[in-house]
Amino acid sequence: HLIESRDINSILVIGSRFAYDWLRWIKGRYPHIKVIDHLYNPFGHVQRNRELKDFIDFNIVANAEVKSALLQRQESESRIRIIPHGVDTQVFLPDAEGFRRVRESRPPGPFTFGFLGRLSSEKRPCDVVELASRLPDCSFRIAGRGVLEDDLRTQIRELGVEGNCCLEGRVDDA
């Protein structure tokens, strides 16, 4: 309905299992639609991307490592573009006054940090637990499932941050 009612001409897939599952049908029924797949890391969705390569018109990747992973799996370099993620802290480094304004503008009381994602090394949830040990007055909520779940439980226990760092598991309605 959305494709027909809104004259869609492109679809951006960002790790959506739902979108991957429908690509064959979409491209079969609407061959004019261009499909762009956005890949963040060389794990996870690269395999599915390659399985569906005939239904994907272009790839946006986060870095040279992801580009290399696609090239090694026979993707054409002309169908890949790197768009780096993150913030260049050399350009956008707030000064002390900027930090003071942020600190004064937030509500009083302990600050809560949230992490929502797959618990895997490329997402770096271990860094969140490490941060919890450095900021004991703050709360840390980690939601998700993945191969690092047991390691995170161990790290939380070893760093003694059970009081301010909580693994929520899978969350259906973030």
C-alpha positions as CSV (number, residue, x, y, z in Angstrom):
1,H,0.0,0.0,0.0
2,L,2.8,2.5,0.9
3,I,4.7,1.8,-2.3
4,E,1.7,2.4,-4.4
5,S,0.1,5.3,-2.5
6,R,3.3,7.3,-2.1
7,D,5.0,6.7,-5.5
8,I,8.1,5.2,-3.8
9,N,11.2,5.1,-6.0
10,S,13.8,4.0,-3.5
11,I,14.1,2.0,-0.3
12,L,16.9,2.4,2.2
13,V,17.5,-0.9,4.1
14,I,19.4,-0.5,7.4
15,G,19.8,-4.0,8.8
16,S,16.0,-4.7,8.6
17,R,15.3,-8.4,8.6
18,F,11.8,-7.5,7.5
19,A,13.0,-5.5,4.5
20,Y,15.5,-8.2,3.5
21,D,12.7,-10.8,3.6
22,W,10.5,-8.7,1.2
23,L,13.2,-7.6,-1.3
24,R,12.5,-10.4,-3.8
25,W,8.8,-9.6,-3.8
26,I,9.3,-5.8,-4.0
27,K,11.8,-5.9,-6.8
28,G,9.7,-8.5,-8.7
29,R,6.6,-6.4,-8.5
30,Y,8.3,-2.9,-8.6
31,P,11.5,-3.4,-10.6
32,H,11.9,0.4,-10.9
33,I,12.5,0.8,-7.2
34,K,16.1,1.3,-6.3
35,V,17.3,-0.5,-3.1
36,I,20.1,0.9,-1.1
37,D,21.6,-1.2,1.7
38,H,23.3,0.6,4.6
39,L,25.9,-1.6,6.3
40,Y,27.6,-0.6,9.6
41,N,30.1,-3.5,10.1
42,P,31.5,-6.5,8.3
43,F,29.5,-8.9,10.5
44,G,25.8,-9.5,10.8
45,H,24.0,-8.3,7.6
46,V,26.8,-8.7,5.1
47,Q,25.9,-12.3,4.5
48,R,22.3,-11.5,3.9
49,N,23.3,-8.6,1.7
50,R,25.3,-11.0,-0.5
51,E,22.4,-13.5,-0.6
52,L,20.2,-10.7,-2.0
53,K,22.8,-8.9,-4.1
54,D,20.6,-9.2,-7.2
55,F,17.9,-7.2,-5.5
56,I,20.2,-4.5,-4.1
57,D,21.2,-1.6,-6.3
58,F,23.7,0.2,-4.1
59,N,25.5,-0.1,-0.8
60,I,26.4,2.6,1.7
61,V,29.0,1.4,4.2
62,A,30.4,2.9,7.4
63,N,34.1,2.3,6.8
64,A,36.8,0.7,4.6
65,E,36.6,-2.5,6.6
66,V,32.9,-3.0,5.5
67,K,33.8,-2.0,2.0
68,S,36.5,-4.6,1.9
69,A,34.1,-7.3,3.2
70,L,31.8,-6.5,0.3
71,L,34.6,-6.4,-2.3
72,Q,35.9,-9.8,-1.1
73,R,32.4,-11.1,-1.7
74,Q,32.3,-10.0,-5.3
75,E,30.6,-6.6,-5.0
76,S,31.5,-4.0,-7.6
77,E,33.4,-1.1,-6.2
78,S,31.1,1.3,-8.2
79,R,28.2,0.1,-6.1
80,I,29.7,1.0,-2.8
81,R,30.1,4.4,-1.1
82,I,31.7,5.0,2.3
83,I,29.9,7.4,4.6
84,P,31.8,7.5,7.9
85,H,29.7,7.4,11.1
86,G,30.3,9.2,14.3
87,V,31.4,12.6,15.4
88,D,34.8,14.0,14.6
89,T,35.8,15.1,18.1
90,Q,38.7,17.1,16.7
91,V,36.1,19.4,15.0
92,F,33.2,19.1,17.4
93,L,35.1,19.0,20.7
94,P,33.1,21.1,23.2
95,D,35.1,23.4,25.4
96,A,34.8,23.6,29.2
97,E,32.0,26.2,28.9
98,G,30.0,23.9,26.6
99,F,30.3,21.1,29.1
100,R,29.2,23.4,31.9
101,R,26.1,24.5,30.0
102,V,25.1,20.9,29.2
103,R,25.6,19.9,32.9
104,E,23.5,22.8,34.1
105,S,20.7,22.3,31.6
106,R,19.9,18.7,32.4
107,P,17.5,17.8,35.2
108,P,18.8,17.4,38.7
109,G,19.6,14.0,40.0
110,P,21.5,11.0,38.7
111,F,21.9,10.6,35.0
112,T,20.8,7.5,33.2
113,F,22.7,6.1,30.2
114,G,20.9,3.7,27.9
115,F,22.3,1.1,25.4
116,L,20.0,-0.6,23.0
117,G,21.5,-3.0,20.5
118,R,23.0,-6.4,19.7
119,L,25.5,-7.4,22.4
120,S,28.4,-8.1,20.1
121,S,32.0,-6.8,20.1
122,E,31.5,-4.3,17.3
123,K,28.8,-2.5,19.3
124,R,31.2,-2.2,22.3
125,P,28.7,-2.8,25.2
126,C,31.7,-3.6,27.4
127,D,32.7,0.1,27.2
128,V,29.3,0.9,28.7
129,V,30.0,-1.3,31.7
130,E,33.5,0.2,32.0
131,L,31.9,3.7,32.0
132,A,29.5,2.5,34.8
133,S,32.6,1.8,36.9
134,R,33.9,5.3,36.3
135,L,30.5,7.1,37.0
136,P,29.1,5.3,40.1
137,D,26.5,8.1,40.6
138,C,24.9,7.4,37.2
139,S,22.7,4.5,36.1
140,F,23.3,2.3,33.1
141,R,20.6,0.2,31.4
142,I,21.8,-2.2,28.7
143,A,19.1,-3.7,26.6
144,G,19.6,-6.4,24.0
145,R,20.8,-10.0,23.4
146,G,23.9,-11.3,21.8
147,V,27.1,-13.3,22.2
148,L,28.6,-11.0,24.8
149,E,25.7,-11.4,27.3
150,D,27.5,-13.8,29.6
151,D,30.8,-11.7,29.4
152,L,28.9,-8.6,30.3
153,R,27.4,-10.3,33.4
154,T,30.9,-11.3,34.4
155,Q,32.3,-7.8,33.8
156,I,29.5,-6.2,35.8
157,R,30.2,-8.5,38.7
158,E,34.0,-8.2,38.5
159,L,33.8,-4.3,38.4
160,G,31.2,-4.3,41.2
161,V,28.7,-2.2,39.3
162,E,25.6,-4.3,39.9
163,G,24.1,-1.4,41.8
164,N,24.2,1.1,38.8
165,C,24.5,-1.2,35.7
166,C,21.7,-3.4,34.7
167,L,21.3,-5.9,31.8
168,E,17.7,-5.7,30.6
169,G,17.8,-8.5,28.1
170,R,15.6,-8.3,25.0
171,V,13.2,-5.3,25.0
172,D,10.2,-5.4,22.7
173,D,9.1,-1.8,23.1
174,A,12.1,0.4,23.7
